[in-house]
Amino acid sequence: MRRPLTALLLSLALVLPSAAQEVVGEFSNDWTGNELDITAFPDPAVKGITCHIVDFDRSVWDRLSKGNWFEDPSNASLACRQTGPVVIGDIDLSRRGEEVFSERKSLVFKSIAVRRIYDKANDTLIYVVYSRQVKDASAKMSISTVPLFAANPVWEKGKPR
């Protein structure tokens, strides 16, 4: 009896959002009760930057009629803005950048993630939300940029040269 309960709790932990993010808005977008959720999360290494993601949450009706109980679509859109004084910590300055957010959209093979990349030439932080779904090259993505030229950021380790 303990194993099924443990498996269920672990499954829920993988699907539920982490404490660092907060759902700030939600509304139904169709008659079946499917919802769009707007989640805010601060960049963990850049104080003063907040990103908002809107993504899809399937209703019970939709899950019953279409199956795939433990799966939501991996469509998402993203906007990131300066919401306070910008203090840049130890960030990855490589062309690949680093992942700053991830959320599972199914129990196994699907999630959405946000990656931050620093554009040194334009002194801009780039945030890209994308799906990790291995299906017919179905990478869905959205991009947001935060220019730093007027933000007067403080670089904890010194501005990159």
C-alpha positions as CSV (number, residue, x, y, z in Angstrom):
1,M,0.0,0.0,0.0
2,R,2.9,2.4,0.8
3,R,4.5,2.0,-2.7
4,P,1.5,3.2,-4.7
5,L,1.0,6.2,-2.3
6,T,4.7,7.0,-2.6
7,A,4.6,6.8,-6.4
8,L,1.5,9.0,-6.5
9,L,3.2,11.7,-4.3
10,L,6.4,11.6,-6.3
11,S,4.3,12.0,-9.5
12,L,2.5,15.0,-8.1
13,A,5.8,16.6,-7.0
14,L,7.1,16.3,-10.6
15,V,4.0,18.0,-12.0
16,L,3.3,20.7,-9.4
17,P,5.1,24.0,-9.6
18,S,8.0,24.8,-7.3
19,A,7.8,27.3,-4.4
20,A,9.9,29.9,-6.2
21,Q,7.2,30.6,-8.7
22,E,3.7,32.0,-8.1
23,V,0.5,31.7,-10.1
24,V,-0.6,35.4,-10.4
25,G,-3.5,34.9,-12.8
26,E,-5.7,32.2,-14.3
27,F,-8.8,32.2,-16.5
28,S,-10.8,29.7,-18.5
29,N,-10.3,30.0,-22.3
30,D,-13.1,27.7,-23.5
31,W,-16.4,26.1,-22.4
32,T,-14.8,22.8,-21.2
33,G,-12.9,24.6,-18.4
34,N,-9.4,24.5,-19.9
35,E,-7.4,27.3,-18.3
36,L,-4.5,29.6,-19.1
37,D,-2.3,30.1,-16.0
38,I,0.1,33.0,-15.7
39,T,3.0,32.3,-13.5
40,A,5.6,34.8,-12.2
41,F,9.1,33.8,-11.3
42,P,12.2,35.8,-10.4
43,D,15.4,35.1,-12.2
44,P,17.4,33.2,-9.5
45,A,20.7,34.8,-10.4
46,V,19.6,38.2,-11.5
47,K,17.8,40.2,-8.8
48,G,15.3,42.7,-10.2
49,I,14.2,40.6,-13.2
50,T,10.9,38.9,-13.1
51,C,9.5,36.6,-15.9
52,H,5.9,35.8,-16.5
53,I,4.9,32.6,-18.4
54,V,1.4,31.8,-19.6
55,D,0.7,28.2,-20.3
56,F,-2.2,25.7,-20.6
57,D,-3.8,23.7,-17.9
58,R,-6.2,21.0,-19.1
59,S,-9.6,20.6,-17.5
60,V,-11.0,17.4,-16.0
61,W,-13.5,17.3,-18.9
62,D,-10.7,17.6,-21.5
63,R,-8.7,14.8,-19.7
64,L,-11.8,12.5,-19.6
65,S,-12.7,13.1,-23.3
66,K,-9.2,12.9,-24.7
67,G,-7.2,10.7,-22.3
68,N,-3.6,11.5,-21.4
69,W,-4.5,12.2,-17.8
70,F,-1.0,13.2,-16.8
71,E,-0.2,15.5,-19.7
72,D,-0.7,19.2,-20.5
73,P,0.2,20.9,-23.8
74,S,3.7,22.3,-23.9
75,N,2.6,25.6,-25.4
76,A,3.8,28.7,-23.5
77,S,4.6,32.4,-23.9
78,L,7.0,34.5,-22.0
79,A,7.7,38.1,-21.0
80,C,10.6,39.2,-18.7
81,R,11.0,42.7,-17.4
82,Q,13.0,44.7,-14.9
83,T,11.0,44.9,-11.7
84,G,13.6,46.4,-9.3
85,P,17.2,47.3,-9.1
86,V,19.2,44.8,-11.2
87,V,22.0,42.9,-9.4
88,I,23.6,40.2,-11.6
89,G,25.1,37.3,-9.8
90,D,27.2,34.5,-11.1
91,I,25.6,33.8,-14.5
92,D,26.7,31.6,-17.3
93,L,28.1,33.9,-20.1
94,S,28.5,31.2,-22.7
95,R,26.5,31.1,-25.9
96,R,24.3,28.3,-24.4
97,G,23.4,30.3,-21.4
98,E,21.7,28.5,-18.5
99,E,18.3,27.1,-17.6
100,V,16.5,29.3,-15.0
101,F,13.1,27.6,-14.9
102,S,11.6,24.2,-15.7
103,E,8.2,22.7,-15.4
104,R,7.0,19.3,-16.3
105,K,4.0,19.0,-18.6
106,S,3.7,15.2,-18.4
107,L,5.0,12.5,-16.1
108,V,7.9,11.6,-18.4
109,F,8.8,13.1,-21.8
110,K,7.5,16.6,-21.9
111,S,8.4,19.9,-20.1
112,I,8.8,23.6,-20.7
113,A,12.0,25.4,-19.7
114,V,13.3,28.9,-19.7
115,R,17.0,29.6,-20.6
116,R,18.8,32.9,-20.0
117,I,21.5,34.0,-22.4
118,Y,23.6,37.1,-22.1
119,D,24.1,39.1,-25.4
120,K,27.3,40.9,-24.6
121,A,27.4,43.0,-27.8
122,N,24.0,44.5,-27.1
123,D,24.2,44.3,-23.2
124,T,20.9,42.4,-23.1
125,L,19.6,39.4,-21.2
126,I,17.7,37.1,-23.5
127,Y,15.1,34.7,-22.1
128,V,13.7,31.8,-24.2
129,V,10.9,29.5,-23.2
130,Y,10.8,26.3,-25.1
131,S,9.2,22.9,-25.0
132,R,11.1,19.6,-24.5
133,Q,8.9,17.3,-26.4
134,V,10.3,14.7,-28.6
135,K,7.7,14.6,-31.3
136,D,8.1,15.6,-35.0
137,A,10.5,18.4,-34.2
138,S,7.8,20.1,-32.2
139,A,9.9,22.7,-30.4
140,K,7.6,25.5,-29.5
141,M,9.3,28.6,-28.3
142,S,8.9,32.3,-27.3
143,I,11.5,34.9,-26.5
144,S,11.8,38.0,-24.3
145,T,14.7,40.4,-23.9
146,V,15.7,42.7,-21.1
147,P,18.1,45.5,-22.2
148,L,20.6,46.5,-19.5
149,F,21.8,49.8,-21.0
150,A,19.4,51.9,-18.9
151,A,19.1,49.5,-16.0
152,N,22.4,50.4,-14.4
153,P,23.0,46.9,-13.3
154,V,25.4,45.9,-10.5
155,W,27.6,43.0,-11.6
156,E,28.6,41.1,-8.4
157,K,31.7,39.7,-10.2
158,G,32.3,42.7,-12.4
159,K,30.9,43.4,-15.8
160,P,32.2,41.0,-18.5
161,R,34.8,42.6,-20.9
